[in-house]
Amino acid sequence: MSALVASDLYMGYTSGKLRTEILRGLSLSVDAGQLTLIAGPSGCGKSTLLSILSGLQRPDAGSVIALGEDLWRGDRRALDAFRLQHTGFVFQGFNLFPALTALEQVMLPLGYMGVDDRAAETRGRATLDEVGLSDRMHLLPAELSGGEKQRVAIARALVKQPELFFADEPTSALDAANGQVVIDTLRRIAHEHATTVLCVSHDPRLVTHADRVLEMEDGRILNDRRVPHDEPAPEPEKAS
């Protein structure tokens, strides 16, 4: 069964008498355990699609079935609970809290999930170690590089052990080396955790690391292709 199924999604906005359509009857299904890339020019609807699939934004029409549940059938409280329990999200701008250390950032969502402090710290430390930041866990965001901040954000999403992992332009603010580390990390999350990783990006390197590439234009998917991988993804290189 597909982890995500979207059917006949429509989304647009009205400014004065002008109606602009962003998504135009878009449908797709996404399998678990894969890194799926949504690519396309600016303004084609990539980020809007990701926002709808992750439950951040309600479409004008259409449905999204996530892990067998209709995202938009219940009320806001049910949707918030689903997102807390089952999804992780990484943004372009990191969205870290200035006064919290890396470890505290990663532990934060576990508190909302009812995990006690000792267990949350254990899981937080293990997840930061997984993304290569075990020696940076007591630092504040101001003391971290851009690549380290993004890996903290990834760890904060990953610590919940989500079935669905969404990333919106996760490498756009990073240099080449740190961007490559993030790309390798996302692919490893998909394959080693059997997580559905859905990523919006302009980064051409993601095309070669993704398992599937969905190319969008004018609110529609124009091309859907699987990317063969004969060899396992390389281990992440060191970056600051």
Secondary structure, 3 states (H helix, E strand, C coil): CCCEEEEEEEEEEEECCEEEEEEEEEEEEECCCCEEEEECCCCCCHHHHHHHHCCCCCCCEEEEEECCEECCCCCHHHHHHHHHHHEEEECCCCCCCCCCCHHHHHHHHHHHCCCCHHHHHHHHHHHHHHCCCCCCCCCCHHHCCHHHHHHHHHHHHHCCCCCEEEEECCCCCCCHHHHHHHHHHHHHHHHHCCCEEEEECCCCHHHHHCCEEEEEECCEEEEEEECCCCCCCCCCCCCC
